């Protein structure tokens, strides 16, 4: 697919570049718009001429796809508008709104297709099927397979949610048109021998509509999840965390958050644990270098917060390890960070954060269990615990250093 796109667009190797994303997205949207308009016109005319409601329904489905391509064309260009006073993080999220509009459009057409199919079942007629219809449906399937590959490649390589939505819709169209094709062949060959096949056209129309509805619902769900702040891209997050841990002086990381402001417009923040005994100027230089290098490599601005922790104190290290071992044996396993041990005359304060597993809410119960274990280690222990929500879950096996 890259070779095909290269025939029309030059210098499109850097998919993270916003200008490149715009050009490739525009090309994909225009291609889809033209192909879907051709398919819609062809199927609607054939469906009306041949009294085939399933073919007509499939044609209106392609018309909705053309509308989706038009929306994709508009949003991918609007998303490139520069930052302004009212939108300091840019306009990238409009691509998600575009994908949502495509999903709504698909569902609306699906409902209308169901109505038409039900009417066809209630007032059935045999469609006038010819070899020409069969040939055109086969060509339509091949064209949709091409669009499925094109949209999928663009969506994956440029992180374009509207193109990904269109790809999912295209493969559902392939299934829908294939179902229509099979029904047309069956009616053409066996219609005279099996009178009940008069209902097959309407039944296939309903099946087509349900497939279209499912595709629209999937598009809406994925897009709404991203707009609501769904779980960030794990692969990118893991790469950034691994890179952070490769710098000398960074002992561990936690509270990693990947903020999504649209495809290719993310920002990240993370807490980095460093030794409390380190030279503040030297570690600041390390953090500055990490921020600049990660931003340059992943095209994601990074903000790092320093968390100094005590190292080299044998009692603190032993207590921290004992508490972490206890937390790691819980179900689900938990982690701690920012551990401090403050000894007093009559009691020893253990101050630390506990990173909850996704969906975990039993904080009061956990506080009792953790406090009880701490007192088993030493009756003087008094726990001061802050429970953290994990926006990007890192298992104990993935983390190194002090976490």
Number of C-alpha atoms within 10 A of each C-alpha: 12 13 8 9 15 13 8 9 14 10 7 16 10 12 17 17 13 16 14 18 25 21 16 24 25 20 17 22 25 17 16 30 22 13 20 27 20 16 25 24 16 19 27 23 14 21 22 13 13 17 19 24 30 34 31 26 31 26 25 23 30 29 23 23 27 26 20 30 29 19 21 32 24 17 24 27 19 16 20 17 12 12 12 10 7 7 11 9 17 18 21 25 19 21 27 27 20 25 29 26 21 28 29 18 18 28 24 15 22 27 16 14 27 21 14 19 27 16 13 23 18 10 11 19 17 18 21 15 19 12 11 10 20 17 11 16 22 16 13 23 21 13 17 26 17 18 22 23 15 22 27 24 19 25 22 13 14 23 18 26 27 31 30 22 27 30 25 17 30 27 21 22 26 19 17 26 25 17 16 27 21 14 20 26 16 14 23 18 12 11 17 12 9 11 11 11 20 19 18 22 26 27 21 24 31 26 20 28 29 19 19 27 25 17 24 28 17 15 26 22 13 17 24 16 12 17 17 8 13 13 15 16 11 13 8 12 18 16 12 22 20 14 13 21 19 13 14 11 17 22 21 21 26 26 19 21 20 22 15 21 19 21 19 19 18 18 17 18 18 19 18 23 24 23 18 13 11 13 10 14 9 11 18 12 11 15 22 14 13 21 19 15 16 18 17 12 9 15 16 22 16 22 17 17 14 17 18 19 18 16 14 11 9 9 10 18 17 11 18 22 15 14 20 21 15 17 21 15 10 11 8 11 16 18 23 24 23 21 22 19 20 12 14 9 6 8 13 16 15 22 16 18 16 23 24 22 20 12 8 11 12 9 13 8 9 16 17 12 13 17 17 16 17 20 13 11 12 13 13 17 21 19 19 13 16 16 15 16 16 18 18 19 20 20 12 13 6 11 17 12 11 20 20
